[in-house]
Amino acid sequence: MSLQHHGNTIFLTEQDAERIRTTVKERVKKSSESKGKERTPREATPSIQQATGASLMHDMGGAPDPDMIQAQGGTLPAVAVDQPYPPCTASLDELTPMRFSDLRMETHHHGKKLSIKRASPVVGLAVRSWCMVQDEEGQETERLEFGLHKMRHGDEILELTKLFVIKEPYFTLTDDGEATIRIDHPSDLVSLTDEIPVSSLEDTTAAEKSAIRCKNKGNTALKEQDLSEAYARYSEGLKIAKLHSLEDLARDIARNRAYVSLLLNQMDAVITDAKASLIGKDDQRSKELDSKAYFRAGSAAYSLGQWEEAKRFFEEQQKLAPNDKDAKAFLKRITIRLREQDSGTHDFTKLRVNLSKARSRVDSATFLGNTEVKDSANKGRGLFATRNVAAGQLIMCEKAFCVVWGHEREAMTAMTYDIRDDRIRVSPIGLSKAIVQKLLSNSSQITRVLDLYGDYNGDDRTKSDHQDDPVVDVFRIHDIMSRNAFGPGNQFGEEGARNASTGLWIHAAYINHSCIPNAKKEYIGDLMIVRATRAISAGEEIFHAYDESSDYETRQAALMTTWGFECKCALCVAEKKDSPEVRRKREELRGEADAFVAREHWANAKRLTIVKAQRIAKGIDDTYNADRYKELPKMAGSSIQEWLSKATPRR
């Protein structure tokens, strides 16, 4: 497949776009035709050999990745966005066991669970992984495919263990027409352990020995920096200790697990475990241990931007360890964060000075005091000013909920084909993956992310937290990310469409678009700063421009493709009435103006150069109908007009 790309823009040829569409549509058609049909059994040996060979070839770099599109000068993934389906919200105990023979084609087996064991190595592709699995008796073999969200803490989920339970299995076809069990939602696959079942440890002494053994395994894994293994072993030991009322041991394990969770960015779990580990006694050893717990809880609350809670944790820590310099430093920073949060008095100059590729996420608070979210006429919800804001004044500034920088390994751009609207888009799927990972680690944040607009609203039954694992609907996250993400710009070196930096700012996502905005955003690292471009009155809605293209067709196409709406602001209404010939002439002159500005510096310009600029500016101005564009911006002439405003003729 050939892919044309120029600078920061990626183009698929019509042939390549049609090839992607055809592949996906044919799979959907075959799946629909096979719906409800019985599964065809597989032969175990050749199936496992196929997966083993594919894994070996992939690891050696000897096999092409079928998820990738070959491009001139590089490759990028191609991802189909299928019809969404909700994640399972039932616990394992609420589901009925099923067998491989019960699987039916193109069926989401509601209310069922399927116990499996991995029978082959995992073939880890760019945007999905697959392997062969068998039933518990090893009698039946089937293909299992895990979609985009196949990783957890940098590890392939399918490689974490060999024993799993699939909740409400979805049996379908691959693009090649091969039957497969497909998993999209991480919470639909539950990893099992082959350790001694907790229920079999009826003797307290045996249970204590088993819990201590798990704790020691966790300690060993932690020393080896195998954080996922450490967390799993601590979790197992904690479950045993709690079940058998081994309170002191449970506190010790919870304290250790809190530390591992801190390293894994599971801040909700840090706070829960740290509080559960508190001893509350007056002896020195207990004070030292409780001091650690409060410090870990305070660090987690700080990372979540919960400044008041972080302050309380560190104040409690200071009572137990008053000479702890690190805690004192945290309390000093919290005082600054609270002031920023309440009044917006950020030291932006200092933040810029301290910004670097290695420190791309600023230590700062979100300030939202001048704004509120309300219903907006014909626009869903919007952001409104709660007081008068002067031109140039700060409206709000917000830390990103999640950002992926172009220089980070998590950055991944893909060509996505959405069968729901038959559109191919360039999509920052690396951001979608990062958001899902953060929500899986911090379920307290799920509700406010899911409150954002997305085309797919999911299942009303979906819950944010569950006794097995947090439940995150990855289809909803994809749609929310697609409609609400921003690009914070090229702040840390070269990047393009293939590795563009992208992020999600939850409060700013409520700001609606207008081609005649009253606000403009800028970035310092992951801090978005929104200022008024003109005076805004209390109660007035805040707008900024999602796309600033001067060409009407280009702007409308971008708004429809990326954000799903047609703009009908006063400027668009006026431009829509222009003839195609007028708009084409205007764009030709804008191109001439931009080339002129790039070539000629305004300082000490020759008089003839200024005259030429004035001629170009007048030509652009003449393409605008004076009556229709009265008091409207003439976007095509902005660059040349700015040049003229600065130009000073030589004397």
Secondary structure, 3 states (H helix, E strand, C coil): CCEEEECCEEEECHHHHHHHHHHHHHHHHHHHHHCCCECCCCCHHHHHHHHHHHHHHHHCCCCCCCCEEEECCEEEEEEEECCCCCCCCCCHHHCEECCHHHCECCEECCCEEEEEEECCCCEECCCCEEEEEECCCCCCEEEEEECCCCEECCEEHHHCCCEEEEECCEEEECCCCCEEEEECCHHHEEECCCCCCHHHCCCHHHHHHHHHHHHHHHHHHHHCCCHHHHHHHHHHHHHHHHHCCCHHHHHHHHHHHHHHHHHCCCHHHHHHHHHHCCCCCCCHHHHHHHHHHHHHHHHHHHHCCCHHHHHHHHHHHHHHCCCCHHHHHHHHHHHHHHHHHHHCCCCHHHHHHCCCCCCCCCCCCCECCCEEEEEECCCEEEEEECCCECCCCEEEEEECCEEECCCCCCCCCEEEEECCCCEEEEECHHHHHHHHHHHHHCHHHHHHHHCCCCCCCCCCCCCCCCCCCCCCCHHHHHHHHHHHCECCCCCCCCCCHHHCCEEECCCHHHCEECCCCCEEEEEECCEEEEEECCCECCCCECEECCCCCCCHHHHHHHHHHHHCCCCCCHHHHHHHCCCHHHHHHHHHHHHHHHHHHHHCCCCCECHHHHHHHHHHHHHHHHCCCCCCCCCCCCHHHHHHHHHHHHCCECC
